[in-house]
Amino acid sequence: MQYIDSVFCEVSRYLPSRCRQRRESAGLYISSAQDLDEASFREIAAERSVTADIDSLIQNQDQFAATFEEEANFCAGSTQIHTHSPTCVKYSLHAKKSGRRPDRCRFKFPLKLVDRTSFTDEGVLQIRRSHPLVNRWNKAMAVGLRHNHDISFIMTQSRSLALIYYLTNYTTKVEDPIWKRVAAAMEYLPVLSNAADASRDRCQGENATASAGVGADAVSNVQKGNKTRQFLMRVANRIFTERPISQVEVIAHLLNYPIEFAYNCNWVFINTTRLYWCILRRWTYLQELSGISAADDEVGETVLVEEYGRRVTLLDAYPYRGPALQRLCLYEYLMLIQVRAKGSRYRPGAQEIPLDPLWPCASEWVQLLRRPDEYGAVSLDRYLSMDFNIDKEDEEAGRHYQR
């Protein structure tokens, strides 16, 4: 087998002939996903367009089968070749101003040509590519749809099950009409009026007795008095709570079927409220929109304290990750890094990366690299709230479907 250059060639000698034929067919199919004969496409394109009537060709099955490969190549050449547009270069223009070396196209086109499908020394699968600008395509979809499309290979059983569940979940879900959401929003109008009046009285009482400047408690009261923010928060939580449930979810609940299909179960849950406040503390424009900067120059920070002291989360450590991890975005950092307390029996290890020494918690906490088989699966968790101290009447409205 020329299309693959790995240990599978040795294993294939012990497989039945049917398995080898299946493997050859799969290899040929993968190799054709980025293959295009541009000369043949140009010849047919000079005679007709991709939207021309082909009823006579389809009615004659023998003729259609004989010219299927040629027709598929023609459709792919007409619809699957990438054309550069202002959307491709808009990010590269911003990158030039900042001094970074950008890609001319945001989609990385033109791509490098690959002679044959094979595994690299690092174990990465390289798919054969004979044209630098063609997107991945499928022959049957190209002939049938006759417009641009994109395909991706489903390599694992868990991904196949997840896609099937995703499709059936949305096709059997009945969406709520708009009037239900409007009615839910109307229910909170009198509640917000009462909450705003109570919050205003509380602010006046504290301002009368306080001798210092505006602190974190006063900022919290100002936030509670923001009627627009509280209204949107409650309505959003109500909508999330009353999301429509599909028939697939009902059956899975009644029959105890799984609804999560993933090869990685190392979930990394990120609290939505903490994520919001972390962004708010560093985004001046969002503070101005929230009306916080007018009350205080600095936004108060909530510190989580457990039995053994302060608990540092990944969101707390990310701004102080150090120069070695500076280029990691937040998602990559959550997926690759763990933060642990050093403790009394701490011994430095090879997989540890120190935090920024300017951070007070750097002396007590350390970053650990996850092993490749322990990469985290990032997931948003809990509800979005403007305060950790949720009132009882908000608690029910604050729960919604997680992840």
N, C-alpha and C positions, 0 to 999 in steps of 0.2 A: 504494500500500500504506500503509494508515493505521497498521498495528501497528508499523512500524519507521520511524525518522526518522534516517537516516544516509546514508552514501555508497552503501550497497547499493541504495537506490532508483534512483540514477542508473545503476548497473551493470546492474540488472535489465532495462533497456530493450534491452540487446544480447543477452540470454539467450533461448534457445528457449522456446516456450510451455510445454513440459513441465517445464522447470526452474522457470519462474515458478509453475506450479501446485504443484510440489513445495514451493517456498518458502512459498507461501500456506498449504498444509496444515501445514507445520512451524510457521509462525507462529500459526495457530489452535490447534494442539496445545499450544504453549508457553503461550498466553494462557489456556487452560482449566485449567492445573495448579493455580491458586490462585483459581479462580472458583467461586462457590457461590450458588445462589438459595435463600435461607433460607426465604422464604415458601412456595415450592413444596414444600420438604422438610417443613415443619410440617404441611401439608395431608395428605400421605401418612402421616406419622408418627402422626397422630391416628387412622388407620384400622388400621395394622399395624406390626409391628416389623421391624427389618432381618433378624432370624433367622427370619421367617415362611416357610412353604413356598411356593415360587414355581414348582413343577413345571408347573402349568397355563400359566404365562406363558412358560416356556422351550420347552415342546412346540409352541406356536404360533409359528412363526418370524416370520410377518408381524406379528403383534401385538407380539412381543418387539422386532423391529427398530423399530417405530413408537414404542415406549415406552422405548427404550434410554436416551436422554438423560435422561428423567425418572427412570428407575430408578437411573442412575448418580449423579445429583444427590441422590437420596434416600439412597443408601448412603454417599455422602461426608458428607452432613449428619449421619448417624447415627454415623459412626465417625471422621471426620477433624477434627472441631472440638476444639480444644485446651481442656482443662479444668484450671484451676489446682489444684494440690495442694501439700501441705507440701514436696515435693521442689522445687517451683518457687521457693519463697521462702526456703529454708534458707540460701542464700548471701547473700541481701539482708539477712537479720538479722545475720549476721556483719559485713557491710560497714557497717551502721549503727553498730555498736559501735566500728569502727575509724575512723569519721569520713568515710568515702568515700560518694559519692552512688551508690547501687546501682540496678539495674533491679529492678522488683518481681518479674519473672519471669525465671528464668535462661535461658529460651528466647526472650526478647525479645518475648513476646506481651503485649498486642495489637500487631500490626504495622501499619505505615502503609499506607493504601489507595493503589493506583496505578490511574489511569484506563485506561491502555493500555500495551502492551508497547513499549518503545523504548529507545534508547541515550541515556544522559546526555551532557552536554558532556565529562565525563571519560572516556567510553568504556565505562561500566559498563552492563550490560544490566539493565533494570528490568522485571520480569514483572508483567503485569496482576494486580491483587489486588482483589477485590470484597468480601471478608470478612476482618475483622482477626484472626480466630482459626482459620482453616482451614489445615491442613497441605497440602503439595504432594501431589496425588493423581492417579491415572490412572483413566480411566473404566472400561476393561475390567477392571483389577485390582480396582476398587471393587465392581463387580457380581459378579465371579467369586469373590473372597475374602470379601467382606462383613465385613471387619474392618479395623482401622487399618493403614496402611502409609505409607511415605515414599519418594519418588522423587527422583532427581537426574539432571540432564541430562548426557549424554556428548557433549562438544563436540569432542573430538579423536580421531583414529584411534589414537594411541598409548594413550590411556586405554581405548578399546574393546578393544584387544589385551591390555592389562594385565588387564582384568576377565575376559576369556575365559580367559587363562592362569591367573589366580587360581582361578577356579571349577573348571576341569578339573584343576588341580594337586591340589586338596584332595579332589575326588571320586574320583580314581584313586590315592589314597595309603592304604596299609594301616597302621593304627596298631599300635604295639607293645603287647603285653599288659603288665599291671602286674607280673607275675612277673619279666619281664626287667629292669625297673628295680630291683626289690628284689634280684635276683641281682647286678646291677652294684654296688649299694650294699654288699652283703656282701663283695665282693672287696676293698674298701678298709678294712675294719675292722682286719685285721692290719697293713696298711701304716701306718695312722694311729697304731697303738700304738707301732710302732718309731720313727716320726718324732717322736712326743711324747717318748719316752725320750731320743732323741738331742738334741732341742731342750732338754730339761730339763738334761742334762749340760752342754750348751754354755752355758746361762744361768748355771749354778753356777760354771763355770770363769771366765767373764767377770766375774761379781760378785766373785770372789775376787781378781782382779787389778786391777779398776778402782778408782780412787780418787775419781773424780768421781761426780756424780749420774747418774740414769737418763737416757740420751740416746736418739737415734734408733735406734741399733743395738740397744739393749736393748729398745726398744719393738717392733722387728721380731722379736726373738727371742720376746717374749711373745706376739706374734700367731701365730708358727709353733707355739708350744706350746698354742695354743687348739685343742683337739681337735675341738670342735663346728664351729668355723668352717672348719677345713681339711677336715673330712669333708664338709660341705655343698658346699664349693667344688669338690672333686674329683668328687663325685657329679653336681653340676650340669653340669660340663664333660663328664663321660662321657655324660650324657643328651643334651646338645647335639651331641656328636660323632656319636652313633649315631641321629640322627634318621631317620625313615622317608623314603624317596625315592619319589616318585610316578612313574607310567608316563610322564607328560609330560616330566619331567626326564630320564629315561633316554633317551627318543627325541630330545630336544633335544641331549643330549650326544653321542649316536651320530651324528646327522645334522648336527651343528654349527648348530642353530637358535638364535636369540636367546631368552633368558629374561628380559630386562629391556626394558621398553617405557616409555620416558620421553622427554618432549620436552626435559628438562633433564638434561644429563650433567655438570654442575658439582658433583660429589660432594664433600661435606664430611664426612670420616670422623672420628668421635669415638671415641677409644680407651676401651673400657669400664672398664678398670682405672683410668685417670686420672680418668674421670668419678666413679667410686666414691670415690676418695681426695679429690677436690675436695669432694664432698658430706660425707664423713666429717669433714674438717677444720672444717666450719662447722655441723655438726649435733651438738649436745651429747648429745642423747638417743641417737643412734646410737653415739657414743663410749662411752656408759655400757653399752649393750648389748654392745658389742664388747670391753669390759674394758680399754680403752685409757686412759680418764681416770684410772683408779686407778694406772697406771704412770707417767703423765706428764701435766702440765697442757696441754701443747701437742703436737699430732700432727705428726710429722716430715713434711717436704715433699720430694718427689723433683724435682730440677731436671734438665732435659734440656740437655746441652751438645753442640754440634756443632763443626765445624772452625773456624768463625768466631765462636764464643762461644755464649752461652746462647740457646736457642730458646724463644720465648714462644708458647704456643698460645692459641687462642680461649678455652679454659677458664680459662687463667691471667688473661687480660685482662678477662674478663666482670665480675668484681667491681669493677674499676677503669675501667669504660666511660665514666664521667663523667655529668654531669647531663643532657646532651642525649639520651642513650640510656638513661636510667634506667628508663623505662617499658617497655623491650623485655624480653620473657621470653628465656630461654636459647635456645629454638628460633628465635625471630625474629632474635636476635643472630647466631647461627651462619649463618642464611640470608642476612642482609643485609650483614654486616661481614667484612672481611679485616684481618688484622694483619700489618704488614710492618716490617722494620727500616729505620731512616732512612738509614744508611750515610753515607759521606763526601761523596757528591754529592747529598745530600738537598735538595730544594726544596719548600717548602709548596705544596699544591694545593687546589683548590676542594672536592674530595670527601673531604678529610681531617678527622677529628674527633679532637682531642687526648685522650689518656688522663688519668686523675686524676693531677695532679702529685705527690700524696703517695706514689704508687707509684714505687719506685726505677727500674723499667724504663720509665717514661713518657718519659724523656729520650732513649731510644734506639729506641723503637717508636712506631708511629702506627696509628690505625684508618682504614681506607678503606671508603667506601660502594661496594657493588657496583652496577653498572648494572642496569636492569630485565631485560635479556637475559642477565645473568650471575648471577642469584640462585642460591644454593647449595641442593643437595638433601642434607639432613642424614641421615646413616646411622651407626648404631653399628658399630664395627669391633673385631675381635680378641676375645679371651677375657677372662673376669673372673678376676683373680688377686689374691691378697693381697699380692703382692710382685712387683716387676719382675724380680728374679733367680729365675727359675723353675728348679727342679731338673730334671734330664734326665728323670727318671721321670714328672714332671708335664707335660712338654712335649707329649707325645702326647695326654694326656688334656685338655690345655688348648685344643686346637684344636677349633673347632666351626664350623658354617655361619655365615658372616658376613652382615650386613645382613638 
